[in-house]
Amino acid sequence: MSSTTTTSAAGRMAALARAELTLLGRSKGVIVTAVFVPLVMPVTVRSTVKDMDLAGAGLNVGLAVLPAAIGFSLLFAVYAGLVGVFASRREELVLKRLRTGELRDAEILAGASLPAVLTGLVQSLVLVVACTAVLHVDAPKAPLLAVLGLLAGLVLCAALAALTASFSRSVESAQVTSLPLILASMAGSGMMVPLELFPDRVASVCELLPLSPVMTLIRGGWTGTLSAHETLGAVATALVWIVVAVFAVRRWFRWEPRR
C-alpha cells in the first residue's frame, strides 16, 4: 500500500511538472531570466574580482567566479523564476483548482517547482564545466560539500520563492518583492565579492543571510579549506533557513488571489 501511494504521488507530481514545463517554454520573459541572465552575470563578476586581492584569501579568479555563477543560477533560474510561477498560477486560479483534485498541497508546490529546480541543477552543471574549461578551475577538493551546498540552495530557493509569492499581489509585483533577497544575496552572500575579502565583523553578519551558507559550502567544496567548525556552522545555518522557510510557507502561503 505504501509503495502504491508513493508511486501515485510521484506520478501526480511528474504530470504537474510536465504541464509546468510546457508553460515555462511559452514564457519568453521567464526563459530570459532563468536561462540567459545566470550565464551572463559571471562575466560581470570576473571583471569585478580580477583586481581584488584574491591570493591573500587563498582564492583565484576561477574560485571566485564559479561559486558566484552557481549562486546566480539559484537566484534567477530557481528563486526569481518560481516567485513569478507561483504568483501567476495563484492569480489564474490554477492552484485553487489543483487543490480540489488528488494532489496534496506539498505535491502541488513540489511539482510546480520541479522544472525550475531541474533548470537550476542542469545550468549549474553546465556552468561548472564552462568555468573549469575557461578559467582552469581544478576539480573540487571536497566534492561532498559542493553537492551539499547546491542541493541545499535548490531546496531553500524553492521554499523562499513560495514564501515571497505569498506576499506578492500580482505577477508584476512579484518582480519587485523578489528584489530584496536577490540584491542582498548578490551583495552580501559572497557572489559579487567573496566573504573572505570582507572585514571580519561585516562577514560575520553577512554569513547569516539565507544564501551565504550555500555559497560557503560550494566555494569550500572547491577550495577544501573549510574547517569542521566552519562546515558545521554553514550546514546548521542552511538547515535553519530551510526549516524556517518551509514552516513559513505552510503557515502563510496563499492559494487564492490576493484581494
N, C-alpha and C positions, 0 to 999 in steps of 0.2 A: 504493500500500500504506500509506504514511504517513497519507494523508487518511482512509482507511478505519479505520485504527487510532484516529485522533484522534476521528472521529465516534462510533465504538463506545464509546470511553472516556467521551465526553461523554454519550452516551445512557445508559450504565450509571449514571453519577453523577446524571443527571437523574431516572432511575427511583428511585434510592435517596432522592434529595431529596424526591420526591413522597410516598414512603412515610413519610419522617420528618416531613413537613409534616402529614400526616394524624394521626400520633401526637401531634404538638405541639398540634393543635387539640383533642385529647381530654384534655389535661392542664390543668386549671384553675389549678393552682399555678404552672406554668410560664408560662401566659398572663399571670397577675397580675404575676409577677416581670419578665417580658420586656416587657410592653406598658404596664402602668399605673404601675409604680414609676418608670421614667425620665420619665414625663410629670408626675409629682407632685414629684419631687425639685427641679426648677428653681425651684419656688415657695419651697422652703426656702432655696435659695441666694440668691434675690432678697432675702428678708428678712434674710439674714446680711450680704450685701455692701453693702446700701444705706447703712449707717452707716460704711463704710470710706472711707479717703481714696483713692478710685479716680482722681480727677482728677490727683493727684500722680504716678500711674503711667501717665498718658495713657489711662485707661480710663473707662468709664461702666458703669452697671448692665447695659445690654444686652450690652456686650462682655465682661462678667464672667459673665453668666448663659448666653449662647448656647453658648460652648465647653463650659461645665460640663454643659449639657443633652445635648450630643453625647457627652461623656465618660460620663455616666450610662447612656446608651443602649448604649455599647460595653461597659460593665461588667455591666449587668444583662441586656440583651437578648441579647448575644453571649457574653460570658465566663461569667457565672453560669449562664445557661441551658444552655450547651454542657457545662459540667462535669457537670451533672445528666444530660444526654443521654448522654454518653459512659459515665458510671458505670452508668447504668441499662441501656444496651444491652450493656455488658460482662457485668453480673451476670445478665442474661436470656439470655446465650449468643448474642445476635444477632450480635455482632462475630465470634465464632468461626465461626458458620455462614457468614457472608458471605465469610470468607477461604477457604472451601472452593470457592467459585464462581469466576467470571471476574474479579471485582473485585480490583484490586491494593490494597495497604494504603493508599497515598496517595489512591486513588479513594474508598475507604470513608470515610476521615476527611473528605475534601473534600465528598463527597456528603452525609454526615450533618451537616456544618457549614452547608451552603447555606441552609436555611430560617432559621436564627438569624442568619446574616450578612446575608441579604436583609431580615430584620425590622429589624436594626440600621440598615441603609442607608436603608430607607424611613422608619423612625422619625426618623432624623437629619434627613432632608429635611423631614419634617413639622415638626419642632422648629425648624428654621431659618426656615421660613415663619411659624410662630407667633411666634417671638421677634422677627422682623422687623416683623410687624404690631403686636404688643402693646407691645414695648419700643422700637420705632422704630429698629432697628439698620440702619445703611446697608449697601449691598452690599459684599462683601469687596473690599479694595483689592488683594490678591494672591490671587485665587481658586485659582491652581495650588497654593499652599501649603496651603490649606484642604482641597482634594481629596486632595493627597498625604498629609496628616495623617490624614484619615478612612480612606483605603484602608490605610495602614499600621496604623491602630488595629484595623480589621476583621481583617486577617491576624494581627496579633500576639495579639489576644484569642482568636481561634480556636485558635492554637497553644498559648497558655498554658492554655486550657481543657483541651485534650487532655493536657497535662503534669500539670495539677492532678488530673485524673481518675485518672491513673496511680497517685497516692498516696492515693486515696480508697477505703476498703474497702467502702463501700456508698453507695447513693443518699443516705441520711440523712447520712452523714459528709461527703459532697460539699458539703453546705451549710456545713459547718464549715471544710473545707480551702480553700474559696474565699474565706473572710472576710479572711485577712491581706492579700491583694492588693487586695480591694475597699476595705478600711479605709485601707490605705497610700495607695492612689491617690486616694481622696476627700480625705484629709488633706494629702498632700504632693505631688500631681501638678498642682495648680493648679485643682482643681474647686471645692471649697468656698471656698478663698482663692487668688486668682491669685498665681503665683510672684513677680510683680513687687512684691508687698507684703511678701515675706519678707525678713529680713536676708540680706545677700549670702552669708554662709557657709552658712546654712541652705538658701538657694535653690540653691547650688552642689551640695549633697548631694542635694536633692530632684530636681534635674534628671536624676539618674541612675536614677530609678525607671522602671519599664517604660513607663507611660503618660505620663510627663512630656514626652518629645519630641513625642508625638502632640498633647497639649494645646498645646504651644508652637507647633507648626505651624498648628493650627486657629485659635488666637487670633491668631497673626501673620498669617494669611491675611486676617483681617478688619481688623486694625489697619494692616497694611502697614509696620510699624516694625522688622521683623526685619532685621538686617544680614546680609550674605553669610556672615560668620563664624558668626553665631548659627544661620542656616539650615542651613549645612553641619554644624554640631555636632548639631543636632536630628535631621537626616536620618541622620547616621552613628550616633547613639545608637539610633535606632529600628531601623536595619538590623542593628546588633549584637544587639539583643534578639530580633529575628525569627530571625536565624541561630542564636543560642543556643537559643531555644525549639524551633525545628524540629529541630535536632540532638538535643536532649534528648528530644523526642517519639520520634524514630527509635531512640534508644538505650533508653529506659525505658518507653515506652507498653506497657500490659498489655492483651492481647487476651482473656484468660480471667479468670474471677472470682478475686479475692484470697482466699486461704485462711489 
